[in-house]
Amino acid sequence: MKKVAMSVLCICAVATFAYGGLLDPVSRIFEVPHFSRLSSVGAANKAVDLAGLQQGVRGQLARQLGALAPVAMRPQNQRQARQAISLIYLLGAMRVARAAPAILEAIALAPRWHGLLGDGIQPILLTGRYPAVSALISIGMPSVRAILKVLPTERSALRRKLMVQVLVGVEGRAVTRFRLRRAIANAESAVAKANLEAALHDVPPPPHPH
């Protein structure tokens, strides 16, 4: 419990420092209690309290990202992009399943990092050109389910390729191909079938044996 709480606290502290206090209330909530100084009843009660607070914060952060994502995708809204990336990073690190749809909406968010972060903080926060991809892979199967719902109607080639990256990152090439072929067979329209076939072509081939 202490290690989990400490990990969350460290993540919150980094995000708070990098993004100007957006997540400051979260860092205050996850103060780490000294369990060895508590009675058995007090330790149990504190664990329950922290678990309840964590669940509430996760839902609140997921809702914040759901509201921010459409605005953050506009090129001129760099402030909102920074806020959305902060939330994506934190929700992915915490593996918040309910946040998968909101993160998926921002999957193509690729902020211009120049001038936004100091050199010392970049290696901690930068997890690829598209941070939502790494976050969705960390979340796992809830991301797969969210992607399979929207992939048949996705018209953006870039977003489709990024979704396939997540599918492969979570389940591997073979399972991703199997899922897409099954979805193609069950497609209810020509458009859905075409989108899924394009996604199937986006699955990278297996590496050549040495």
N, C-alpha and C positions, 0 to 999 in steps of 0.2 A: 504493500500500500504506500509506504513512504517513498519507494523508488518511483512508483507511478506518479504520485503527486509531485515529486521533485522534477520529473521529466516534463510534466505539463507546465509547471512553474517556469522552468528554463525556457521553454518554447514561448510562453507568454511574454517573458522578459525581453527576449530577442525581438519578437514582433513589435512590442511596445517601443523599444529603443529605435527600431528602424523606421517605424511608421508614425511617429509623433504622438503616441499616447492613445491610439485607437482602441487598443485592447487593455488599457490600464485597469478598468474594473475587473477584468478576468484575472489579472495577476494578483489583485488584492484578495479575490475570493479564494484562490488556491494557495493559501498560506499553509505551510507544512507543519502539522502539530508534532510534538515530541511524544510519541506513543509510549515510550518506556516510562514516562512520568505520569501516565494516566492509570487509573484503576481499570480493572477488566471491563466493568460496565461502562466507564467513561470512554475507553478505547473503542468499544463496540458502537456506542452512540456517535462518537466522532466519525468513525468510518461510514456509518449510515448517512450522517449529515453531509460529508464530503461527496459521497456517491450521488446523493440527491442534487447537490449544487452542481456537480459536473454534468448531470443529465440536463438540468435546466439551462446551463450555459451553452451546451452543445446545441440544443434546439434554438436558442436565441441567436447564436452565431450563424447557424444554417439559414435562419430567416433573414438575417442581415445580408448575407451573400445573395440570397434570392432576390432581394430588392436592389442590390448594387449591380449585379451582373449585367443586366441590359444596358445600364448607363455606362458602366466601365468599358464596354466594348467599343464605344465611340472614340475615335482617335484623339479628339481634342480634350477628353476628360482624363487627364493624367492623374489628377488627385484621386478620383474614384478608382482608377486602375490600381494605384498603390494600395488603397484600402482593400480592394477586392483580392489582390494578390496576398496581402497579409492574412485575410480570412481563409483563402484557399490553402495557403501553407499550413496554417494552424489546424484547419479541419482535416486535412490529409494526414498530418502528423498524429492527430487524435483518432483517426480512422472513424469519422462520424458518418455512419451509413446513410442517415437521413439527408445528409448534405450532397449526396451524389448527383441528384438532378440539377441542383443549383451550380455545382462545380462543372457539370457537363455543359451547361449553358455557356459557361465562360471558357470552354476548352481551347478556343483559338486566341485567348487573350495572351498577347506577347508584348509586354511592356518594354518601353525603351529605357534601359537601366542607366544610361549615361547620366551622371549627375544626380541620380536618385539615392544611391547608397554609397557609403565609403568603402574603400578597398577591403578593410578589415571585416566587414559584415557580408560582403558578397559571397564568399565561399560557403557561408552558413545557409543563406536563403536561396541562392540560385540553384535550382534543381532541373535545369534544362530550359530551352527556349520557351516552352509552353508549360508553366508550372502546374496547370490543371491536370496534365497527363500523369505526372508523378503522383499527384494527390489521389487521382482516381485509381491508379494501380495500387496504392497503399490501402485504399478502402476495400478493394477486392470485389467479391461477387455482387454486392449492391450496385457497383458501377457497371458491371456486365449487364445486369437486368435493366438498368436505366438506359444503357446504350441500345440494347436490342429493341427497346420500345420506340426509340426515335430514329434509328438508322434507316428503316424503310422509307421515311419521308424526308431524309436529310439530302438537300440539294447541293450543299457546299462541298466541293472536292477536298478542300483543306480539312474541314471539320470531320469529314468521313475518314480521311487518312489518320487523323489523330485518334478517332474512336477505335479504329482498327489497332493502332499501337497499344491502346489500353487493353483491348481484348486479348491481344497476344501477350502483353505484359502480365496479365492475370492468369490466363489459362494455357498459354502456349499456342504455337502455330496449328498443330493438328486439331486441337479442340475448337479453335476459332474457325478453321475451315469447316469442320463438322457442323457447328452451330449455324454458320452462314448458309451452307448448302441446305440444311433443314429449313431455315427461314425462307430461302428462295423457293423451295418446294411448296411452302405454305403461304406464299405471297398472295394477297387478295387483289392486286392490281398490277398492271404492266409497269407503272412508275415504281412501285415498291420493289418489284422484281429487278428492274434495271439498277436501282440504287444498291440493292444487296449484291447483285453480280459485280458491280463496280467495287464494292467493299471487298468482295472475295479476291478480286485482282490486286487489291492493296495489301493483302497478306504477304509478307516477305517470304521468299523461298527458303528452304532449309539450307544451312551452311554446307559448303562442299567439304567432304571428308579430306583430311590431309593425307 
